[in-house]
Amino acid sequence: MCGICGIFHREPRPADEALLRAMSRTLIHRGPDGEGYRTFSHGGLGHRRLAIIDLAGGTQPMPNEDERVWVAFNGEIYNYRELRRGLEENGHAFRTHSDTEVLVHLFEDRREGLPRHLRGMFALAVWDDSKKILLLARDRIGKKPLFYYENDAGIFFASELKALRLLPHFPDEIDPEAVELYLAYQSIPGTRTIYRKVKRLAPGSLLTWSPGEPARIEEYWTPPWFRKTSLSYHDARRRLRELILDATRARLIADVPLGAFLSGGVDSSAVVAAMAETSSEPVKTFSIGFPERDFTETHYARIVAERFGTDHHEFIVEPEGIEILPKLVWHYDQPYADSSALPTYYVSKLTRRHVTVALNGDGGDEFFGGYDRYRALLFHNLYRALCPGPIRSLADTAAAVLPEGSANRSFVRRLRRFAHAGVRSPFAFNLSLFAFFDRAERLRLYSPDFLPSLGDYDADHYLLEILGPEPRDRFAALDRVLRADTLCYLPDTLLVKVDIASMAVSLEARSPLLDTAVMEFAASLPPRWKLGFRDSKKILKEAHNGILPEAILYRRKMGFGVPLSHWFRGDLAGYLEDTILAPNAAIERYFRPQAVRDLVREHRTGRRNNANRLWALLMLELWHRHVHSQNVKK
């Protein structure tokens, strides 16, 4: 796993090597094992390396035989050995045993078709110095990040925004619409960033650029969601298990120690089971927990660890653990409000003490229907069918006066949200369960000075447009929600969380359930095979009957949450208020101070659980203090 950066000019002018080195240096956490640079007539490439495969021979940027084609690459290619054999048969000569060298030769043969042949996670840059063509590409689901911006002088890119911020002409104007998106979705989704002119290359996309032409972007892959399998349920269940085993086996290729994140949920447990079946040594597993019992799953993780005889390690996060927040905010580069980034960082840090690569269960919820809001969508359709509109409106009004309390699974809170959403269409209902702040809440929060900068922009449309027209069949609607989450929530929030938290400690995270074959097969499964009114992840669980303990397969989903509601009424109440209610707080440029105070008061009195909303405001304030207003530094 690595970090890459590049500078390419429209006019013949090599990149400033000192600047390229400085940009690469900001990415040292992504690649502490080595660095490399190469300048060309129109620019240059920089690279930081975390050595995983061919420890001695994988130095980058790496050229082909005549040094006309160069690659800088972040990621792992799991089918590189098969690709190499085919390339050697076509006459290509190899000097190393790394997966990187496969890329330069494959580019020679396939040009822009390169990423379609890769099985793995990657963000890569290829420079054809003879034809003066730059190619940038990201893996299909967006495991590895790549940011860029283009102006009249050229194009500039990097694995993280902090490297781009070193450029003397970096456009640091904040995009008001990005703030609106952040409040709705807890991260800034799609190709946008917090900066108006800086973009993120979309997953499954390819960018080509040359000095005389603007960048051209094309999509080379999207989950084939609407082509359903012809297999029987029995055969599909067996095929799913085979695909997970194969994907896990492929991800055990490494010249360094490996382990696994183990939450005790079905997804990570399925991966650990596959590792135990395909590995010749005991699997090293790592779990994180909290003192608050309703937020910790470590006892479930121990059940799995005992079943498979793993070498198991645990870490408990106390409220004092937030001392790491300024550093974490620095790593995330832009506002990011998924609070599970905190335990993800700590479990990554614990894991890195023992191994360099960790497998995880990312993707299981989105592709197999694991979230409570998916089943809530089925109940919502039934509720709307059985209850006339006036009754639903009355229920919404009555539920709104009930205090929510602070419990993780507060029944009143869930009742209030369901009743309020019951007056909405299915897709608007899904959005209401997903959004941190709904549209009305955002409008009440914005200051009179900031609100005009948004015009009529509404962040709700981002997700609703991806969802598309609402089908009448409830399972068809559910299928569209699952698809939207694989296109939005998974790459925009969850994969960002794991990539940044793991790379902050130089740990490579691999996700067998996000193997191309597993994703495409999961997309082809009818939604009825995934969940119903009582079951979630049905086919994934039944594929592991007799393999995983029943206590794991059929327990209630907990999620990887943080006890913010408790902390913000207890140990961290002072810290929160001192930060977001401070005189001249940076977030006053966006929000009315009284509206922020109201959110704090509602939460402190138990009137409403505003923990996630307050965390989002806290992260935005800390981002301004420790990133936007600072020079790039470690």
N, C-alpha and C positions, 0 to 999 in steps of 0.2 A: 504494500500500500504506500502511496506516495502523494506528493503535491507537485503540481505543474504550474507554469506561468509562461507567458509569451508576449512579445511586442513585435508588431509588424507594421511597417510604414508603406504608404502609397508611393512615395518617392524612394529611389535607391539610397538607403541609409541604414547601416547596421544598428542594431539595438545598443544602447548604452549598457555596457557589461556591468558597470558598477550598480546601475539601477536594477538590472536583471538579477544580480546577486542579492541585492537588498530585498527585492520582492520574494525571492526564493527563501531568504532567511526568515521571513515572517511565517513560513510554512514548515519550519524545522520540526515541529511536533508531529507533522504528517510523515516526515521522513528523516529521522535522526541518524540514519546509518550512512549517509553519503549525499553528495551534491554534484550537479553537473550543469554546464552551460555550453551553449553554442550560438555564435552569431553568424548571420548571413548578410547578403547584400541588401536585403529589405527588412531585417529584423533579427530576432533571436528567440531561443527557447531556454527555459530554466527548469530544473528538476531537483526535488528532494526525495531521497529513497528510504523506504522501510523495507529491508531485505527479507523476502519470504521464500522465493524460489531462485536457485542458482546464485547463492550468496556472493560468489566471487565474480560472476560474469554478467550481471544484469545492469551495469552502469548505463545511465541515460544522461542526455538525449542519445539515442542509438541510431546509427545509420545502416543503410544497405551496403552492398559490397563496394559500389563506386562512390558512396557518400553523396548521392544526389537526393536521397529520400531520408528524412530524419523523423524520429518519433519521440515524444515525451508522453508518458502514460501513467495514469493512476488507476490501480485496480488489479484484478486477477482474471486471466482467461483460462477457464477450466478445460477447454477442449484443445489447448495449444499443441499437445502432443499429436493428436490426430491431424490437426491442420499442418503441423510441421512435416509429417510423413507425406502428405499430399504435395506440399511445396517442394520437398526434396525430389519427389518423383518428377516434378516439372522442371528440375534443373537448378533450383535455388541452393546455394551453399550457406551453411550456418557456422558461426564462430563461437556461439554460446549455447547454453541449455535453457535460456530464459524464455518466458512467454512473450516478452517484449519484442524479441527479434522476429517472432512470427508475424508481428503487425507490419513491419516495414516490407517484408516480402509479400505478404498478402495484399498490401496496398498496391504493390507493383502489378499484381495480377488482377485485382478486383476494383481498384480505384475507389470510387464513391460507394461501391457495394461492400466495402470492408466490414462495417459493423454488423451487417446481416449474417455474417458467418461466425460471429463470436458468441460463445457461451460464457457468460461471466458478468462481472460488474466492472465498469470502466468509465473514465473520462479521458479522452485521448486527443492529442494534437499531432497531426502529420504535416510536415512541410516538404513539398516537392520543390527543391531548389532549382531544378532544371526548368520547370514550367511555371514557377512562381505561383503555386497554388497551396493554400492552407486548408486543411480539413480538421474540423472539430466535431467530436461525437460523444454522446452519453449513452450508457447502457439502457436497456429497454424500459426498466421500471424506475430508474433514477437513483440508484444506490450511491453513485459517486457524483459530486457537484462540479459545476463548471459555470463561472460567471464571465461576462464579457461586456465591453462597450465599444462602439464604433463611432468615429468622427471623421472629419475631412482629412485628418492626418494618417489614419490607419485603424487598426483593430488591436485590442488589448484584452487579455484573458488570464484567468487564474482559478485555482481550486477554491480559493476563499477571497472574500471581498477585501480583507485587510492587505493583501498583496497589491490589489489594484489601487487602494487608497494611497499608496506611496507615489503613484504617478503625479508629476507636478501639475498636470492639467486634469486631475480627477474631478468629475462633475458631482459634487457632494450636495446638490439640491435635493431636499427631501420631497418625496412624492406624496401629496395629501391623500390620494386615493389608496396608497399603500397603507396608510394609517387606518383608514376605513376598513380595508381588507383584514388587517391585523386584528382589529377588535372583534371582527366577526369570526375569523377562522384560527386564531391563536398563533398563526404564522403568516407570512406574506406568500400567497400561493402563485402557482403558474410560473410564467416567465418574468414576473415583476420582482423588483427588490425595493428596499426602502428608498433608494436613490432613483430619481425620475429617469435618468438616461442610462442606467446600468441594468442589464438583463441577465437572466439565468437561462441557459440552454435547456429546453424541455427534455424530459426523458424520451428515449426512443427517437431522438432527433439528430440530424446531421447538418452542420453548417459548413459551407464552402465559401472561400474568399480569395480574391486575387487583387493585386494593387490597382488594377484598372476597373474593378467592379465592386459594387456593394455586396455585403454578405447575403447569401441565399440559404434559406433554411427549408429543409424538407423532413417530414416524418417518415421513418422507415419501419416503425412497428407500433401497434396499439393492441391491447388485449382483444382477441377475436370473440367478443362477448356474445354475439348473437348467432354463432354457429354451434348448435347443441349436438352433443354426442349421440351416436346410435347404439352405444353399448347398453346392456342391461345394468340395473343397479348393482347386482352381484359382481359382474365383471368390472364395472367402473370402480367399485370399492377395492377390488384386488389390484387393479391397474394403478390406482392412486398410491397405494402402499409401495408398489414397485418403483414408481417414479420418485417418491420421497427417498427411498433407499439409494437409488442411483444418484440423485442430486446431492445427497449427503456424502456418499462415497467420493464423488468428484471434488467436493470441498474439503476433503482430508488431504489433498495434495499440498505439501509444504515441506520445507527444509528446516522448520522451526517448530517448537512445541505448540499444540492446539488444545483448546478446551471448549466449554459451552456455557452460555448464560442459561440458567435454569430458574424459572419463576415458579414452577409447580403447576402452570397451566397446561392445557392440551398441546399447544403448538410447540413450546420449547421442550416439553416432555417427549413429544413424538420425534423431535430431532435428536435428543439424547438417546432415545431407544434405537434409532437408526445408527448413531455413532457407535453405540455399544455392540450392535450386531456386526458392523463392518470394520471395527478397529480391533487390533490385536492386544491393546493395552487398556487398562482402566481409564475411563473418560474423566477428565478433570472438570468439575462443574462449580458454578459460582452463582450465589444468590444474594439478594439484598432485602432488608426488611426495616420495619419501624417499631418503636416501642408500643404504639397504639395497635391493639390486636386486630381491629377491623380494617387495618390497612396493610397487614403483613401476610405473606403467603409462604414464609420460610418452612412452616411445618409440612406443607404440601410438597415443597421442593425436596425435603428430607425423605419423604415417602418414595419419590422417584429415584433419588440418589441411592437409597437402600435397595430398591428393586434391581437396579442395574450395577450395583457395586462401584459407584463412582468415587473418586477422590474429591470430596465435597468441601466447599468453603463458603462462609457466610459473613455478612457485614450488616450492622444495624445503624441506620441514619437517625441521629438526634436533631432536634431543632437547631442546635449550634452548627449543624452542617451547612447552614446557609452562608457561613463565612466565605465559602468558595464562590459566591454569586458574582462578584466583580470579575473574577477570572473566567467564569463560565460565560458571562455576557460578552467578554472580549473574544472568546472562541466562537461564539455564534454570530458575531459580526453585525447582525441586524436584530430588531426586536423579535423575540421568540418566547411564547408563553405556555408551552407545554411543561407543566411543573415536573413531570417525570424525567425531564432532562437532568434533574438533580440526582436522583438515585441511579440513573443510567450512567452518569459520570462516575459515581462512587463504585458501582459494580464493575465498570471498566477499569478503574484504577486498581481495585482488588485483583481483578483477573490478570492485569498486565504484570503483576508481581510474579506470576507463575507461568504464563504462556504469552505468545505473540499474536496468536490467531484465536478468535472465539466464534463459534457458530451460535445462531439464535433462531427463534421461531417467528421472525417478522413476516407478515403477509397472511398469516393464518386467519385472523379476524376478518380482513377485508375480502379475501377470496372464498372463505367458507362460511361467512355469516356469523361471526362471534359476538358482535356488540348487542347490548340490550335494546338499543334503539331500532334494530332490525325487527325484532319480535314485536316491539311497540308499534311498528308500522302496520303489522298484521292486525293487532288489536285495534289500532286506530281505524282501519277500514271497517272492521266489524262494528265499532262504536258509532261511526257515522251512519252505517246502514240501519242500526237498530234505534238510534236516538234522533228524533227530529231536531232541526236547527235551534228552535227556541229553548229546548231542554239543555242542549249543549252550551248555549250562551249563558243560561242560568247557572249551570255547573261551573263554568269559567268564573263567573262573578263571585259565587260562593267560595270557591277554592282560593281565590286571590286574597281573602282576608285571613287565611290561616298562616301562623308563623311556621317557618320551615325547620328551625332547629339546626344542629350542626353535625348530625350523624352522617357518616359516609353514604349510607343508603336510606336517608330520611324518607319515610313513606309519604309524609305531607309534601315534601319537596317534589317528589315524583308525581304525586297526585296533582299538585298545582300545575306542573309543566304539561302533564297529559291533558288536563281540563282546558288549559289555555290553548294548547295546540289543537284540541278537538274541534275548534271552530275554523280550522284551516284545512286546505287541501293536503293530500298525502305528502307531496314533495315539500310544501311549505312547513308541514309538521316535522318532517325529517330535518329540515334546516333549523327549526326552532330548538330541536334537541341537540343539535350540533353546535350552534353558534354560542360564543361566550356572551356577547351583547347582541340582542336583536336590533332591528332597524330603529324602533321607537326609543330604545335605551341609548343607542348611539347618538341619536339626534338630541336627546335630553342632555347628554354629556358634553357635546361640543360647545366651545365658546363662540360668542357672536363674531369674533374676529376670524376664527378658523373655518366656521361653517361655509361661508361663501366660496372658499377655495375648492370645495367639493362639487359645487354646482349641483346638478341633479344626479351625481354618481351614487349608486347604491350597490354595496358589496354583495347583497343577496343574489344579484343577477349572475354573478360569477358561477356559483354552484347550480343555480336553477337552469342556466343555459346549457351546462354540461349534462344535467339530468334529462333535458329535452321535454317533449310533450308527455303528459301523464297518461299512461295506459289505464284502461278500465279494470283490467285484471290485477288483483292485489299482488300476485306473485310476479307478474311482469313488472309492476312498479318496484317491487323489492329488488328484482334483478338489475334495474337501472340504478338504484341506490348503491348496490354493491359495486357495479361498474364505476360509478362516479367516485366512490371512495378509493378505488385502485388508481384512478386518474388524478385524484386531488389529495385527499387526506393522507394516503400512504406515502407518496413521494414528497408532498409539500411539507408535511409535519413529522411523521414518524421516522422516515428514513433520514431526514435532516437531523433529527434528534440523535439517532444512533451513530451516524457518521461523525458528527461533530464531537459527541461525548467520547467515543472510542478513539478517534484520531487525536483528541486533546492529550491522551496518554500514550500515543503511538501503538494502539492496539487495532488489529485488523478484524472487522466483524463480517462474517459470511452468513448468508441466509438461504438455506436449502429450499424453503417453501417459495422463494422468489426465483427459482430456476425457471428458465423459459418454458420447458416442457411441463412443469408443474403448474405454472400460471395459465398456460394455454388450456391445459386439461381442466383446471378448476373453472375457468371461464366458460367452458363448454357444458358444465354440469347444470341440469335444471335446478332452479332455486328451491324446489320442494325437496330435493335431496340434501339440501344444506340446513334448512331450518323450518320449523313450524311453530305452532302456538306454545308447545312445551319444550321443543328441542332446538339447540343451536349446534352448528358444526356436525350435523348428523353423520354425514358420510365420512368425515375425517375421524370422528370418534369410532364409528363402527369398523373402519379400516384398521383400528388399533385395539379392537376387542381381543382380550387374551394376551395382549402385549403390554399395555399400560394398566396400572391398577384401577379398579372401578372407582376408588375414591378420587382419582384424578379425572377420569372420563366423565363422570356424572355429577361433579360438584358445581356449585354456582360460580359463575365468572365473577372475579373480583376486580381485575384491571390493575394497572401499574400506577396507582394513584399515590399522592402525597397528602398527609393529614393537614393540609393548609387551613381548613376550617377551624381545627383545634388550635393550631399554632397562631393564627391571626386573632384568636380570642385569648391567647395565653402568652407563651414565651416570646412570640414575635410581634405582638400587638404594638409595642413601643417602636420597634424597628420599622414596621410598616408605616406607621403614622409619621414618624420623624422623616421618612424618606419621601412619601408621596404628598404629604401635607406641609412640607417645608416651605418657608417663605421663598419665593422666586424659584419654585420647582420647575424643571424644564417642561414638564407636561402641561403647565399652565398655558403654553402656546397653543394647545389643542383643546383643553377641557376647562369647564367652569369649576373653580375651586369648591364652590358650594356643592356641586353635583358629586365631586369626589368625596367630600366630607359626608354627604348623605350615604354613599355606598359603605363607608367605614362604619358609620353609626348603625346602619341597618344590620351589618354583620356582627358588630360588637354586642348588640342587644338581642341577637337571635331572631330578629324579625325576618331576615332573609339570609340565605347562605350565598354570600358574594365572593367566596374564596377565590374562585378562578378569575373573576373580573378584577379583583384587587391584585392578584398575582400578575395579570396582564399589564396593569398600570404600573406596578412596581418594576417589572422588567423593562418597560418603555423608559421609565425614569432612569434606571441604572444604565440602559444603553446610551442615553444622552450623556450621562456623566462619564462613563468609562470607555466609550467608543467614539461617538460622534464628535465630542468636544475635545478629544485627545489626539495626539500624534500616534501613529501605529507603533506599538511597542509591546514587548512581552511582559 
